[in-house]
Amino acid sequence: SQVIRKVLQEESSDDENIEIPTQDSSSDDDNYLEKIIEEANIEMETEREIDNTSILEGDFVLVELKGKKSARHYVAEIIKNFGEGHFEVIYMKKMLGCNKFVKCETVYEIDESDIVKKLPKPTAVGGSGRRMKQFSFPIDFMSYNM
């Protein structure tokens, strides 16, 4: 079988006379990209500063710790705010099969970049002395890898 190709001739039109402005894109593009990146960094720093001031001692936060292959989320209580985005926390252990947490004894230091969100105040489960150490949060943690 033989392939037949036809070349279509277009009639001249006014479109051919349109001038497209050109510019030296190398320096302008670099400056434009640098400006965008700088603005994004300023916005991120501003957001972090606002979040940092709203996190106080005694607040509860959701922390993301990244491993080699995956990330896990943990609930922690802020024990001390060192300033400049550094905090001392006590992690809370999630009880199996329920939405309750128990404080651990070990104290850790984290950076603000590890904090995913500030959590609402928990409610103590109540009852016996052992159950008084259990806390429940009005949040669904199903979407987090805990």
C-alpha positions as CSV (number, residue, x, y, z in Angstrom):
1,S,0.0,0.0,0.0
2,Q,1.2,3.4,-0.9
3,V,1.0,6.5,1.4
4,I,-0.3,9.6,-0.3
5,R,0.5,12.9,1.3
6,K,-1.0,16.2,0.3
7,V,0.4,19.6,1.2
8,L,-2.3,22.1,1.8
9,Q,-1.6,25.7,0.8
10,E,-3.0,28.2,3.2
11,E,-4.2,31.5,1.9
12,S,-2.5,34.5,3.4
13,S,-4.3,36.3,6.2
14,D,-4.0,39.1,8.6
15,D,-2.6,36.7,11.2
16,E,0.8,36.7,9.6
17,N,1.2,40.4,10.3
18,I,0.8,40.0,14.1
19,E,3.9,41.0,16.0
20,I,4.8,38.9,19.1
21,P,6.8,40.9,21.6
22,T,10.1,39.2,22.5
23,Q,12.3,39.8,25.5
24,D,15.6,38.7,26.8
25,S,14.0,35.9,28.9
26,S,17.1,34.6,30.7
27,S,17.6,37.5,33.1
28,D,13.9,38.4,33.5
29,D,12.8,34.8,34.2
30,D,15.6,34.3,36.8
31,N,14.5,37.5,38.6
32,Y,10.9,36.6,38.3
33,L,11.5,33.1,39.8
34,E,13.7,34.5,42.6
35,K,11.0,37.0,43.5
36,I,8.3,34.3,43.6
37,I,10.5,32.0,45.8
38,E,11.3,34.9,48.1
39,E,7.6,35.8,48.5
40,A,6.7,32.2,49.2
41,N,9.5,31.9,51.9
42,I,8.3,35.2,53.5
43,E,4.7,33.8,53.6
44,M,5.8,30.5,55.1
45,E,7.9,32.3,57.8
46,T,5.0,34.6,58.6
47,E,2.7,31.6,59.0
48,R,5.2,29.8,61.3
49,E,5.6,32.9,63.4
50,I,1.9,33.1,63.9
51,D,1.6,29.4,64.8
52,N,4.6,29.6,67.1
53,T,3.1,32.3,69.2
54,S,-0.2,30.4,69.5
55,I,1.4,27.3,70.9
56,L,1.7,27.6,74.6
57,E,2.9,25.4,77.5
58,G,0.1,22.9,78.3
59,D,-1.2,22.8,74.7
60,F,-1.6,19.6,72.9
61,V,-0.3,19.1,69.3
62,L,-0.2,16.5,66.6
63,V,3.4,15.8,65.7
64,E,4.6,14.1,62.5
65,L,7.9,12.1,62.7
66,K,9.3,11.0,59.4
67,G,11.2,7.7,59.0
68,K,13.1,6.4,56.0
69,K,10.0,5.0,54.3
70,S,7.0,6.5,56.1
71,A,5.8,9.1,58.6
72,R,3.9,8.5,61.8
73,H,1.8,10.9,63.8
74,Y,1.8,11.2,67.6
75,V,-0.1,13.3,70.1
76,A,2.2,15.4,72.4
77,E,1.8,17.9,75.2
78,I,3.9,21.0,75.1
79,I,5.9,21.2,78.3
80,K,8.2,24.1,77.5
81,N,8.4,26.6,74.6
82,F,12.1,27.5,74.1
83,G,11.3,30.1,71.5
84,E,12.5,30.2,67.9
85,G,10.4,27.1,67.0
86,H,11.8,24.7,69.6
87,F,9.6,22.9,72.1
88,E,9.9,20.3,74.8
89,V,7.1,17.8,74.8
90,I,5.8,14.6,76.4
91,Y,4.3,12.2,73.9
92,M,1.1,10.4,74.6
93,K,0.6,6.7,73.9
94,K,-2.5,5.8,72.0
95,M,-4.5,2.9,73.6
96,L,-5.4,0.1,71.2
97,G,-8.8,0.0,69.7
98,C,-10.0,3.4,71.0
99,N,-9.5,7.1,70.8
100,K,-7.8,7.4,74.3
101,F,-4.3,8.5,75.1
102,V,-2.0,8.0,78.1
103,K,1.0,10.3,78.9
104,C,4.5,8.8,78.7
105,E,7.2,9.9,81.1
106,T,10.0,10.6,78.7
107,V,10.6,14.2,77.6
108,Y,11.6,15.0,74.0
109,E,12.6,18.1,72.1
110,I,10.9,18.9,68.7
111,D,11.0,21.6,66.1
112,E,8.0,23.7,65.0
113,S,8.3,22.0,61.6
114,D,7.3,18.7,63.1
115,I,4.0,20.0,64.4
116,V,1.1,19.3,62.1
117,K,-1.7,21.0,64.0
118,K,-2.7,22.3,67.4
119,L,-5.3,20.1,69.1
120,P,-8.2,21.1,71.2
121,K,-8.0,20.5,74.9
122,P,-8.7,16.9,75.8
123,T,-11.1,15.6,78.3
124,A,-10.0,13.3,81.2
125,V,-11.8,9.9,80.9
126,G,-12.4,10.0,84.7
127,G,-13.4,7.4,87.2
128,S,-10.6,5.5,89.0
129,G,-7.0,6.8,89.5
130,R,-5.8,4.8,86.6
131,R,-8.5,6.2,84.3
132,M,-7.8,9.7,85.4
133,K,-4.6,9.5,83.4
134,Q,-6.4,8.7,80.2
135,F,-7.4,11.5,77.8
136,S,-9.8,11.7,74.9
137,F,-9.7,14.2,72.1
138,P,-12.7,15.4,70.1
139,I,-10.9,14.6,66.9
140,D,-11.1,11.7,64.4
141,F,-7.5,10.5,64.0
142,M,-8.4,7.9,61.3
143,S,-6.8,10.0,58.5
144,Y,-3.4,10.0,60.4
145,N,-0.9,7.2,60.6
146,M,-0.7,6.7,64.3
